Amino acid sequence: MSDNPQPLPDHPTPARALWRDIRRVSVGRSIGLMGLGAVIGLGLAGYALFTARGTSTLVVPAEDVALVNQQPISRSDYLLQLQALYAVDLQHATYEERKKALDDMIREELFVQRGKELDVASNDPEVRSAMVNAVELEIAADALTTQPTEAQLQAFYTAHQANYASEGIMTVHDYVFPASAAAHAADAVQSLKSGPPAADSLAHWGAKDSPLVGDEEFYFAAKLHLGDRLFDVARGLSEGTSSMPIAMPDGIHVLYMVKNKAPVPYNFAAARDQVLNDYRTKAIAHLSAGDEVFLRKRANVLIAKDLQ
């Protein structure tokens, strides 16, 4: 037996050839599957990218009826537009009605977007006012939709009870004397016990009947015409009585009450609707003030030195 090994044949055996073919097929299949997986992954990623909200897409989402430069026109707004224009729902609207409503909404969106490009909101007073109103309405939404408890309304009514009463009515004369005619004013008080003075008596005293009052009017109007001090005296007078002389910067006043019907308070049940309205109004004012403070804090506001 020879010690030298025999050299291997140059050509592969059938077993080795089979194994080599199997490996070649396996590697090719793996590469093919990897490529297919990459293609599928890219496809899914692209679909997610181009159908996500806020990205460019050729597909109108189900909740919208149109996209205008990727800005959606919601289906709910479209249905409201149909109802407002033609008083019909989508099923009963004609093709022309549906098209007209949609065209109007697309036109509006196009003009709004163009207005933003031109920065109309910063220049047009009406647009600025409309934007402020829209923000105020958004702020007020919570207060308008929140239903306060009866206890809260009752407490509000008790705290502001003077606001819930019938409007008082009075007819009062205001006789004005010169500051130097204090004695004549005292005489007038005595004379008024028998009724309003005649015109010649006023002329004799050097007084005049104020043209601001003398007709029947509501309490708030009488207060506006008389001023706080004189009105506080007038509301306490009984019909057919006069006040004592009242020294004022423009002279001496003597009031004579012809008719005085004081306000009658409403009970809570009668005033409830007004109480609810006032409660919400106050809540809206509170929310609006809070939002203004918040917006000012996060804003960079610079004021000219001459106005600081």
Sequence and secondary structure as in RCSB ss.txt:
>XXXX:A:sequence
MSDNPQPLPDHPTPARALWRDIRRVSVGRSIGLMGLGAVIGLGLAGYALFTARGTSTLVVPAEDVALVNQQPISR
SDYLLQLQALYAVDLQHATYEERKKALDDMIREELFVQRGKELDVASNDPEVRSAMVNAVELEIAADALTTQPTE
AQLQAFYTAHQANYASEGIMTVHDYVFPASAAAHAADAVQSLKSGPPAADSLAHWGAKDSPLVGDEEFYFAAKLH
LGDRLFDVARGLSEGTSSMPIAMPDGIHVLYMVKNKAPVPYNFAAARDQVLNDYRTKAIAHLSAGDEVFLRKRAN
VLIAKDLQ
>XXXX:A:secstr
  SS     SS  HHHHHHHHHHHHHHHHHHHHHHHHHHHHHHHHHHHHHHSTTS  SS  TTEEEEETTEEEEH
HHHHHHHHHHHS  TTT  HHHHHHHHHHHHHHHHHHHHHHHTTGGGT HHHHHHHHHHHHHHHHHHHHH    H
HHHHHHHHHTGGGSB   EEEEEEEEE TT HHHHHHHHHHGGGSS  HHHHHHHT EE TTSSS EEHHHHHHH
H HHHHHHHTT  TT B   EEETTEEEEEEEEEEE   B  HHHHHHHHHHHHHHHHHHHHHHHHHHHHHHHS 
    GGG 
